[in-house]
């Protein structure tokens, strides 16, 4: 171990190599501790520690996990995430006019852990923090880790994109199926040979088909939109061309949502069926 003066000289003049532990829960939250010491004092930060001189990376990983998590974990049990540059405008002493430069090697861990049993002098408390729900004092470097871990893999992107295409196809199958059913039902409602009971049943079914079709249309639309949002967010994170975005064609008629058109039209069939049955019933009463 270096003497304090020697270590301070190292911090001032060279980068430090560290290991950051991205302990991930099943819901993609990260384990973070509220740091007591500089740098990043008062911020929520992922656990981690420095690699010592002449220390093998495997040994450093085992030591750091045991120290930070109270659970010794082997390096081969973790997933390499990447190497990151972390710079701070202060140092561990909180004094002097120089900052700290870390080369952080990040590894992802998915292990069962009881945060109530973690005892570490670097953090005052621990908690699971997600991308959508976290306090304001989560350090930016830890927020970056959250963004990285929620990125889709290439395989996941393809699966989600295919799922979106399937939901999109289902959206436009719904009006087609509804129209086939409505055409059959209106044939019964409007036919002179149909009894009043048959017309009433057909009208009731027409209203039911209208409601069910609208519900199915909305359900598929919601699922398709949610998939598109996830794909768009992932494209933004990766900095790639965003193919899952709304395209404005500069024409109001073309830009108007076809989904909205059909969402208005489908209930009209039910309304038309009710009106048609009422008119037929009145005609039947007059004739009678």
C-alpha positions as CSV (number, residue, x, y, z in Angstrom):
1,X,0.0,0.0,0.0
2,X,1.2,3.5,-0.8
3,X,1.8,6.1,1.8
4,X,-0.7,9.0,1.7
5,X,1.8,11.5,0.3
6,X,2.8,9.0,-2.5
7,X,-0.8,8.2,-3.4
8,X,-1.7,11.9,-3.5
9,X,1.2,12.4,-6.0
10,X,-0.1,9.5,-8.1
11,X,-3.7,10.9,-8.1
12,X,-2.3,14.3,-9.2
13,X,-0.2,13.1,-12.0
14,X,-1.6,9.8,-13.4
15,X,-4.9,8.1,-14.1
16,X,-6.2,5.5,-11.7
17,X,-7.5,2.1,-12.9
18,X,-10.7,1.0,-11.2
19,X,-13.4,-1.6,-11.5
20,X,-17.1,-0.5,-11.5
21,X,-19.7,-3.2,-10.5
22,X,-23.0,-2.9,-12.3
23,X,-25.1,-5.1,-10.1
24,X,-28.3,-5.5,-12.0
25,X,-31.7,-6.6,-10.8
26,X,-34.4,-8.5,-12.8
27,X,-36.2,-5.2,-13.5
28,X,-33.0,-3.5,-14.9
29,X,-32.4,-1.4,-11.8
30,X,-28.8,-0.9,-10.6
31,X,-27.4,-1.2,-7.1
32,X,-26.0,2.2,-6.0
33,X,-24.6,3.5,-2.8
34,X,-24.7,7.1,-1.5
35,X,-21.0,8.0,-1.4
36,X,-19.6,9.4,1.8
37,X,-16.1,10.3,0.4
38,X,-14.7,12.3,-2.4
39,X,-14.7,12.3,-5.3
40,X,-18.5,12.2,-6.0
41,X,-19.3,12.6,-2.3
42,X,-23.1,12.9,-1.7
43,X,-23.9,11.2,-5.0
44,X,-25.5,7.8,-5.7
45,X,-22.9,5.8,-7.5
46,X,-22.3,2.2,-8.4
47,X,-20.0,0.2,-6.2
48,X,-16.4,-0.2,-7.3
49,X,-12.8,0.1,-6.3
50,X,-9.2,0.7,-7.5
51,X,-6.9,-1.9,-8.9
52,X,-3.7,-2.0,-6.9
53,X,-0.2,-2.2,-8.4
54,X,1.0,-5.7,-9.3
55,X,-2.5,-7.0,-8.6
56,X,-4.0,-9.4,-11.2
57,X,-7.4,-8.3,-12.5
58,X,-9.0,-11.5,-11.3
59,X,-7.7,-10.9,-7.8
60,X,-8.7,-7.3,-7.8
61,X,-12.3,-8.2,-8.9
62,X,-12.6,-10.8,-6.1
63,X,-11.3,-8.4,-3.5
64,X,-13.5,-5.5,-4.7
65,X,-16.7,-7.5,-4.8
66,X,-16.0,-8.9,-1.4
67,X,-15.3,-5.4,0.0
68,X,-18.1,-3.6,-1.7
69,X,-20.8,-6.2,-1.7
70,X,-19.7,-8.5,1.1
71,X,-20.0,-11.3,-1.5
72,X,-16.8,-12.5,-3.2
73,X,-17.5,-13.0,-6.9
74,X,-15.1,-14.3,-9.6
75,X,-14.3,-12.3,-12.7
76,X,-15.6,-15.1,-14.9
77,X,-19.0,-14.8,-13.3
78,X,-19.3,-11.2,-14.6
79,X,-20.1,-9.8,-18.0
80,X,-17.6,-7.2,-19.4
81,X,-19.5,-4.0,-20.3
82,X,-16.7,-1.6,-21.4
83,X,-13.9,0.8,-20.4
84,X,-14.9,4.3,-19.5
85,X,-13.1,7.6,-18.7
86,X,-14.3,9.3,-15.5
87,X,-12.9,12.7,-14.5
88,X,-13.7,14.6,-11.3
89,X,-12.8,18.2,-10.4
90,X,-11.7,17.1,-6.9
91,X,-9.8,14.3,-5.2
92,X,-10.3,12.0,-2.2
93,X,-8.9,14.6,0.3
94,X,-11.3,17.3,-0.7
95,X,-8.3,19.6,-0.7
96,X,-5.8,21.0,-3.2
97,X,-6.6,22.2,-6.7
98,X,-6.4,19.1,-8.8
99,X,-9.0,16.5,-9.8
100,X,-9.1,12.7,-10.2
101,X,-8.9,10.8,-13.4
102,X,-10.2,7.2,-13.5
103,X,-10.1,4.6,-16.2
104,X,-13.1,2.5,-15.1
105,X,-13.5,-1.1,-16.3
106,X,-17.2,-1.9,-15.9
107,X,-18.6,-5.4,-15.4
108,X,-22.2,-6.4,-15.1
109,X,-23.4,-8.8,-12.4
110,X,-26.7,-10.4,-11.8
111,X,-26.6,-11.9,-8.3
112,X,-28.9,-12.3,-5.4
113,X,-28.0,-9.7,-2.8
114,X,-29.5,-8.3,0.4
115,X,-28.7,-4.6,0.5
116,X,-29.5,-4.5,4.2
117,X,-26.5,-6.7,4.9
118,X,-23.9,-4.7,2.9
119,X,-21.5,-3.0,5.2
120,X,-19.0,-0.6,3.5
121,X,-17.4,2.5,4.7
122,X,-17.6,4.2,1.3
123,X,-21.4,4.5,1.3
124,X,-23.9,5.5,3.9
125,X,-26.8,3.5,2.3
126,X,-27.7,1.4,-0.7
127,X,-30.7,1.2,-2.9
128,X,-31.9,-0.1,-6.3
129,X,-32.2,2.7,-8.8
130,X,-33.9,2.4,-12.2
131,X,-33.6,4.6,-15.3
132,X,-37.1,6.0,-14.9
133,X,-37.2,6.4,-11.1
134,X,-34.1,7.8,-9.4
135,X,-33.2,10.7,-7.1
136,X,-31.7,13.9,-8.5
137,X,-28.3,13.2,-7.0
138,X,-27.5,10.1,-9.1
139,X,-24.1,10.8,-10.6
140,X,-24.1,11.3,-14.3
141,X,-21.6,8.4,-14.8
142,X,-24.0,6.0,-13.1
143,X,-26.9,7.4,-15.1
144,X,-24.8,6.6,-18.2
145,X,-24.4,3.0,-17.0
146,X,-28.2,2.7,-16.6
147,X,-28.7,3.9,-20.2
148,X,-26.1,1.5,-21.5
149,X,-27.6,-1.5,-19.7
150,X,-31.1,-0.7,-21.1
151,X,-29.9,-0.7,-24.7
152,X,-31.2,-3.5,-26.8
153,X,-28.9,-6.1,-28.2
154,X,-28.9,-6.6,-32.0
155,X,-30.9,-9.7,-31.6
156,X,-33.4,-8.0,-29.2
157,X,-33.7,-5.1,-31.7
158,X,-34.6,-7.5,-34.5
159,X,-37.2,-9.3,-32.4
160,X,-38.8,-6.1,-31.2
161,X,-38.9,-4.7,-34.7
162,X,-40.5,-7.9,-36.0
163,X,-43.0,-7.7,-33.1
164,X,-43.9,-4.1,-34.1
165,X,-44.4,-5.2,-37.7
166,X,-46.7,-8.0,-36.5
167,X,-48.8,-5.6,-34.4
168,X,-48.9,-3.1,-37.4
169,X,-50.3,-5.9,-39.6
170,X,-52.9,-6.9,-37.0
171,X,-54.1,-3.2,-36.9
172,X,-55.0,-3.3,-40.5
173,X,-56.4,-6.8,-40.5
174,X,-59.0,-5.7,-37.9
175,X,-61.0,-3.3,-40.2
176,X,-61.0,-5.9,-42.9
177,X,-62.4,-8.6,-40.7
178,X,-64.9,-6.2,-39.2
179,X,-66.1,-5.2,-42.7
180,X,-66.7,-8.8,-43.7
181,X,-68.8,-9.4,-40.6
182,X,-70.7,-6.2,-41.0
183,X,-71.5,-6.9,-44.6
184,X,-73.0,-10.2,-43.6
185,X,-75.0,-8.7,-40.7
186,X,-76.3,-5.8,-42.7
187,X,-77.5,-8.2,-45.4
188,X,-79.7,-9.8,-42.7
189,X,-80.8,-6.4,-41.2
190,X,-81.8,-4.8,-44.5
191,X,-83.3,-7.9,-46.2
192,X,-87.1,-7.8,-46.6
193,X,-87.2,-11.6,-46.0
194,X,-85.6,-11.3,-42.6
195,X,-87.9,-11.5,-39.6
196,X,-87.8,-8.7,-37.0
197,X,-86.2,-11.1,-34.5
198,X,-83.4,-11.9,-37.0
199,X,-82.9,-8.2,-37.8
200,X,-82.7,-7.4,-34.1
201,X,-80.2,-10.2,-33.4
202,X,-78.1,-9.0,-36.4
203,X,-78.2,-5.4,-35.2
204,X,-77.1,-6.4,-31.7
205,X,-74.3,-8.4,-33.2
206,X,-73.3,-5.5,-35.5
207,X,-73.0,-3.2,-32.4
208,X,-71.0,-5.9,-30.6
209,X,-68.6,-6.3,-33.6
210,X,-68.2,-2.5,-33.8
211,X,-67.2,-2.4,-30.1
212,X,-65.0,-5.4,-30.2
213,X,-63.3,-4.2,-33.4
214,X,-62.6,-0.8,-32.0
215,X,-61.2,-2.4,-28.8
216,X,-58.9,-4.7,-30.9
217,X,-57.8,-1.8,-33.1
218,X,-56.8,0.3,-30.1
219,X,-55.1,-2.7,-28.4
220,X,-52.9,-3.4,-31.4
221,X,-52.2,0.3,-31.9
222,X,-51.1,0.7,-28.3
223,X,-48.8,-2.4,-28.6
224,X,-47.3,-1.2,-31.9
225,X,-46.7,2.3,-30.5
226,X,-45.0,1.0,-27.4
227,X,-42.7,-1.1,-29.5
228,X,-41.9,1.9,-31.7
229,X,-41.1,4.0,-28.7
230,X,-38.6,1.4,-27.3
231,X,-37.0,1.1,-30.8
232,X,-36.8,4.9,-31.2
233,X,-35.2,5.3,-27.7
234,X,-32.7,2.6,-28.5
235,X,-31.8,4.2,-31.8
236,X,-31.2,7.5,-30.0
237,X,-29.0,5.8,-27.4
238,X,-26.9,4.1,-30.0
239,X,-26.7,7.3,-32.2
240,X,-28.0,5.5,-35.3
241,X,-30.4,6.6,-37.9
242,X,-33.9,6.6,-36.5
243,X,-36.1,4.5,-38.7
244,X,-38.8,4.2,-36.0
245,X,-39.9,7.8,-36.1
246,X,-42.9,9.7,-37.4
247,X,-42.2,11.0,-40.9
248,X,-43.9,14.2,-42.0
249,X,-44.7,14.1,-45.8
250,X,-45.7,17.7,-46.0
251,X,-49.2,16.9,-47.0
252,X,-52.1,17.2,-44.5
253,X,-54.2,14.6,-46.1
254,X,-51.4,12.0,-46.3
255,X,-50.2,12.9,-42.8
256,X,-53.6,12.4,-41.3
257,X,-53.6,9.1,-39.2
258,X,-55.3,6.2,-41.0
259,X,-55.7,4.6,-37.6
260,X,-57.8,7.6,-36.4
261,X,-60.0,7.4,-39.6
262,X,-60.8,3.8,-38.8
263,X,-61.2,4.4,-35.1
264,X,-64.0,6.8,-36.0
265,X,-65.5,4.6,-38.8
266,X,-65.8,1.3,-36.9
267,X,-68.4,2.6,-34.3
268,X,-70.5,4.1,-37.1
269,X,-71.4,0.6,-38.3
270,X,-73.0,-0.1,-35.0
271,X,-74.8,3.2,-35.0
272,X,-76.0,2.5,-38.6
273,X,-77.2,-1.0,-37.6
274,X,-79.3,0.5,-34.8
275,X,-80.8,3.2,-37.1
276,X,-81.5,0.6,-39.8
277,X,-83.3,-1.7,-37.3
278,X,-85.4,1.2,-35.9
279,X,-86.4,2.3,-39.4
280,X,-87.3,-1.3,-40.4
281,X,-89.3,-1.7,-37.1
282,X,-91.2,1.5,-37.8
283,X,-91.9,0.4,-41.4
284,X,-93.2,-2.9,-40.0
285,X,-95.5,-1.2,-37.6
286,X,-96.9,1.1,-40.3
287,X,-97.5,-1.7,-42.6
288,X,-99.1,-3.7,-39.9
